[in-house]
């Protein structure tokens, strides 16, 4: 699969997630099988470009390419300027955010709120493409199915974005109104795929090898994008890749391997954020990792009381050493997202027929 001149290793993508997909996490996902990873969104507001938060989000030191940066905003020329700003700092692909459902984003009429204003959304895409084309930087875009169940306009917008020069579309199978509630539906993703010639990526509730295969089959999408299921389980990408290639499952990772990966992840995390912020932001990652592991809940509560990186690393190392004495491999993935029903919606008027066993969500 290609985005512009870039050839991707596979069709398994790490979704952009605010406060999650920083450089250490993106690098880890790529190391563990993701063919592509997009940064957390960077604002188009010039007054925030020099902030510490933005500088961290724009940090790509040592990151393998292609480096994709997602930008968010409401004004075409500001978004074009943000694209150029990030390209100067190493971005090789620019992704436009029309998918974030967060209130603080949508209340400013950015993210998925832009889907309510089709002319503005199209003008933003046109301005960003115009800024990136002379620099040979492809533009992609992530959106939802629409603003609400009564206003699903992803197909119409997809056609307009393709005409504007966007080179890939990612579609989360929920409306802005849904947030992350309920179940993602993939009929709209299939309709977008049928309507455009550029690559289309399916996103939403893809959290197991079986689910990835089912969504690819049901939508005809060129790739799948995995978000929440990779939190604390970044090896999901290699699990999905192995299953798609062979039809068989990989065994859960060895505790010894996860120990090495997690401690290296934390060390990289502390180096990016510094001691104070790094310790506090690391807690969520550690909590995601140990969820469902023996003694994990108690360990997470203890971890949240620690206030320096050395104590975190020492405590985590001791916990993992004890776990390795009890089991060779980490426990099989636990269910985090609600597992119910079949693929929502229909594909070209026909109900999706994948069996429930292929669609159960596991994280």
C-alpha positions in Angstrom: 0.0 0.0 0.0 1.2 3.5 -0.8 0.5 7.0 0.4 2.0 9.3 -2.2 5.5 8.1 -2.9 5.7 6.2 0.4 5.4 2.4 0.4 4.0 1.1 3.7 5.2 -2.1 5.4 1.6 -3.4 5.7 -2.0 -2.3 6.0 -2.2 -2.1 9.8 -2.2 1.4 11.2 -1.9 2.9 14.7 -4.6 5.6 15.1 -3.9 9.1 16.2 -5.0 9.5 19.9 -4.5 12.7 21.9 -2.3 12.1 24.9 -1.3 8.6 23.7 0.3 8.4 20.3 3.4 10.4 21.2 6.8 9.5 19.6 7.7 6.7 22.1 4.3 5.0 21.6 4.4 5.4 17.8 7.9 3.9 17.7 6.8 1.0 19.8 3.8 0.3 17.7 5.9 0.3 14.5 8.5 -1.9 16.2 5.7 -4.4 17.0 4.1 -4.6 13.6 2.3 -1.4 12.7 3.0 -0.4 9.1 2.0 3.2 9.8 1.4 5.5 12.8 -0.1 9.0 12.9 0.8 11.5 15.6 -1.6 12.9 18.1 -3.1 16.1 16.7 -1.2 19.4 16.6 -3.2 22.6 16.8 -3.2 25.1 13.9 -3.2 28.0 16.5 0.1 29.9 15.9 0.1 31.2 19.5 0.5 27.6 20.8 3.2 26.4 18.4 6.0 27.4 20.8 4.3 25.7 23.8 6.0 22.8 25.5 3.0 20.5 24.6 3.2 21.3 20.9 7.0 20.9 20.8 6.6 17.5 22.3 3.9 16.5 19.8 6.1 17.8 17.0 9.1 15.7 18.2 10.1 13.0 15.7 13.7 12.4 16.9 14.8 9.0 15.7 11.4 8.0 14.4 11.3 5.8 11.4 9.4 7.2 8.4 7.1 7.9 7.0 6.4 10.6 9.7 2.7 11.5 9.7 1.4 14.5 11.6 -2.2 15.2 12.2 -3.3 18.8 12.4 -6.6 20.3 13.7 -8.2 23.7 13.3 -11.0 25.7 11.7 -9.5 28.2 9.3 -8.2 27.1 5.9 -5.1 29.4 5.9 -4.2 28.6 9.5 -4.4 24.9 8.6 -2.2 25.5 5.6 0.3 27.3 7.8 0.2 24.5 10.3 1.0 22.0 7.6 4.0 24.0 6.5 5.2 24.4 10.1 5.1 20.7 10.7 6.7 19.8 7.4 9.6 22.1 8.4 9.9 20.0 11.5 10.0 16.6 9.8 6.5 15.7 8.8 6.4 13.7 5.6 2.6 13.2 5.5 0.0 15.6 6.8 -3.3 14.3 8.1 -6.4 16.5 8.6 -8.5 15.9 11.7 -12.2 15.7 11.0 -12.7 12.8 13.4 -12.1 14.0 17.0 -15.4 14.0 19.0 -14.0 15.7 22.1 -16.1 18.5 23.3 -13.2 20.9 23.8 -12.3 20.3 20.1 -15.9 20.3 18.7 -17.0 23.3 20.7 -14.3 25.3 18.8 -15.9 23.8 15.6 -12.8 21.7 14.8 -12.5 17.9 14.6 -15.7 16.1 13.6 -17.7 19.3 14.1 -16.4 20.4 10.7 -18.6 17.7 9.1 -21.5 20.0 9.8 -20.0 22.7 7.6 -19.2 20.9 4.3 -18.0 24.1 2.4 -15.5 24.9 5.3 -14.3 21.3 5.5 -13.7 21.2 1.8 -12.0 24.6 1.8 -9.6 23.4 4.6 -8.7 20.3 2.6 -8.1 22.4 -0.5 -5.9 24.9 1.4 -3.8 22.1 3.0 -3.3 20.3 -0.2 -2.3 23.5 -2.0 0.3 24.1 0.8 1.7 20.5 0.7 1.7 19.8 -3.0 4.7 22.0 -4.0 6.6 20.2 -1.2 5.6 16.8 -2.5 3.9 16.0 0.8 0.7 13.9 0.6 -2.4 14.9 2.5 -4.7 12.4 4.2 -7.8 12.9 6.2 -9.6 11.2 9.1 -13.3 11.6 9.7 -16.4 10.0 11.1 -19.5 8.8 9.4 -21.2 12.1 10.0 -22.4 14.4 12.8 -25.4 12.3 13.9 -27.4 9.3 12.8 -29.7 11.6 10.8 -26.7 13.4 9.2 -24.3 10.9 7.8 -22.4 12.7 5.0 -19.1 10.8 4.9 -19.7 9.6 1.4 -20.4 13.1 -0.1 -17.4 14.6 1.8 -15.2 11.7 0.7 -15.8 12.4 -2.9 -15.2 16.1 -2.4 -11.9 15.4 -0.5 -10.7 13.1 -3.2 -11.4 15.8 -5.8 -9.5 18.3 -3.6 -6.4 16.1 -3.8 -6.6 14.2 -0.5 -4.7 10.9 -1.1 -6.1 8.7 1.7 -9.2 8.7 3.9 -9.7 7.0 7.3 -13.3 6.6 8.5 -14.2 5.9 12.1 -17.5 4.0 12.0 -19.3 6.2 14.5 -20.9 9.7 14.3 -19.7 12.6 16.4 -22.9 12.3 18.4 -21.9 8.7 19.4 -18.5 9.7 20.7 -17.2 6.2 21.6 -20.4 4.8 22.8 -22.4 2.0 21.2 -20.9 -0.1 18.4 -19.0 1.1 15.3 -20.8 0.4 12.0 -19.0 -0.4 8.8 -21.6 -0.1 6.1 -20.8 3.6 5.8 -17.1 2.8 5.5 -18.0 0.3 2.7 -20.0 3.0 0.9 -17.1 5.4 1.1 -14.7 2.8 -0.3 -17.1 2.2 -3.2 -17.4 5.9 -3.9 -13.7 6.8 -4.2 -10.6 5.6 -5.9 -8.1 6.6 -3.2 -7.2 4.2 -0.3 -9.8 4.0 2.5 -8.9 2.9 6.0 -11.5 1.4 8.4 -11.4 2.4 12.1 -13.5 1.8 15.2 -13.7 -1.2 17.6 -11.0 -3.2 15.8 -9.4 -5.0 18.6 -8.7 -8.6 17.7 -7.3 -10.4 14.7 -10.7 -11.9 13.9 -12.3 -8.4 14.0 -9.6 -7.0 11.7 -10.2 -9.7 9.1 -14.0 -9.3 9.3 -13.9 -5.6 8.9 -11.5 -5.8 5.9 -13.8 -8.3 4.3 -17.0 -6.4 5.0 -15.8 -3.0 3.9 -13.3 -3.7 1.2 -11.1 -1.2 2.9 -7.4 -1.0 2.0 -6.3 -1.0 5.7 -7.5 -1.0 9.3 -6.6 1.5 11.9 -6.4 0.3 15.5 -6.6 2.8 18.4 -7.8 2.0 21.9 -7.0 -1.7 21.6 -3.3 -0.9 21.2 -3.2 0.9 24.6 -1.3 -1.5 26.8 -1.2 -4.0 24.0 1.0 -2.6 21.2 1.8 -6.1 20.0 -1.7 -6.4 18.7 -0.3 -5.3 15.3 1.9 -8.3 14.9 -0.9 -10.5 16.2 -3.2 -9.2 13.5 -0.5 -9.4 10.8 0.2 -13.0 11.7 -3.5 -14.0 11.7 -4.2 -12.3 8.4 -1.2 -14.0 6.8 -1.6 -17.5 8.3 -5.1 -17.8 9.8 -3.5 -18.9 13.1 -2.9 -17.1 16.3 0.4 -16.1 17.9 0.9 -17.1 21.5 0.8 -14.2 24.0 4.1 -12.5 24.4 6.6 -13.8 26.9 6.7 -12.0 30.2 10.4 -11.5 29.6 9.8 -9.7 26.3 7.1 -7.5 27.7 9.4 -6.6 30.6 12.0 -5.4 28.1 9.5 -3.6 25.9 7.7 -1.8 28.8 10.8 -0.7 30.6 12.3 0.6 27.4 9.0 2.4 26.6 9.0 4.1 30.0 12.6 5.2 29.7 11.9 6.8 26.3 8.7 8.3 27.8 10.6 9.9 30.7 13.3 11.3 28.3 10.6 13.0 26.2 8.5 14.4 29.0 11.0 15.0 31.8 10.7 13.7 35.4 7.6 15.5 36.7 5.3 15.2 33.7 6.8 11.8 32.6 6.0 10.1 35.8 2.4 11.3 35.9 1.7 10.6 32.2 3.3 7.2 32.4 0.7 6.0 34.9 -2.0 5.6 32.3 0.3 3.5 30.1 1.3 1.2 33.0 -2.3 0.9 34.0 -3.3 -0.2 30.5 -0.5 -2.8 30.4 -1.3 -4.5 33.7 -5.1 -4.5 33.2 -6.3 -8.1 33.5 -2.9 -9.4 34.7 -2.6 -11.2 38.1 -2.5 -8.5 40.8 -2.7 -5.8 38.2 -5.4 -3.7 39.9 -3.6 -3.6 43.2 -0.3 -2.8 41.4 -1.9 0.0 39.5 -3.2 1.6 42.6 0.3 1.4 44.2 1.9 2.8 41.0 -0.4 5.8 41.2 1.2 6.8 44.5 4.7 6.9 43.2 6.2 10.3 42.4 9.5 9.6 40.7 10.7 7.6 37.7 13.2 5.5 39.6 10.5 4.3 42.0 8.2 3.6 39.1 10.8 1.6 37.2 11.9 -0.3 40.3 8.4 -1.2 41.3 7.4 -2.2 37.8 10.5 -4.3 37.5 9.7 -6.1 40.7 6.1 -6.7 39.7 7.2 -8.2 36.3 9.9 -10.3 37.9 7.3 -11.8 40.2 4.9 -12.3 37.3 7.7 -14.2 35.4 8.0 -16.6 38.3 4.3 -17.4 38.0 3.9 -17.7 34.2 6.0 -17.7 31.1 3.6 -15.6 29.0 1.3 -12.7 29.8 -2.3 -13.6 30.2 -4.4 -13.7 27.0 -6.0 -10.5 26.0 -9.0 -9.4 28.2 -12.2 -8.0 26.9 -12.2 -4.2 27.3 -14.7 -3.0 24.6 -18.3 -4.3 24.8 -18.7 -7.4 22.6 -22.2 -7.8 21.3 -24.0 -8.4 18.1 -22.8 -8.7 14.5 -21.4 -6.2 12.1 -23.8 -3.2 12.3 -25.5 -1.9 9.1 -25.5 -3.5 5.7 -23.1 -3.7 2.8 -24.7 -2.7 -0.5 -28.1 -3.6 0.8 -27.1 -7.0 2.1 -26.8 -7.7 5.8 -23.3 -8.5 7.0 -22.8 -12.2 7.4 -19.7 -12.7 9.4 -20.4 -15.0 12.3 -20.4 -13.7 15.8 -17.3 -15.7 16.6 -15.4 -13.6 14.0 -16.6 -10.4 15.5 -16.1 -10.7 19.3 -13.9 -7.9 20.5 -10.9 -8.7 22.6 -8.3 -6.4 24.0 
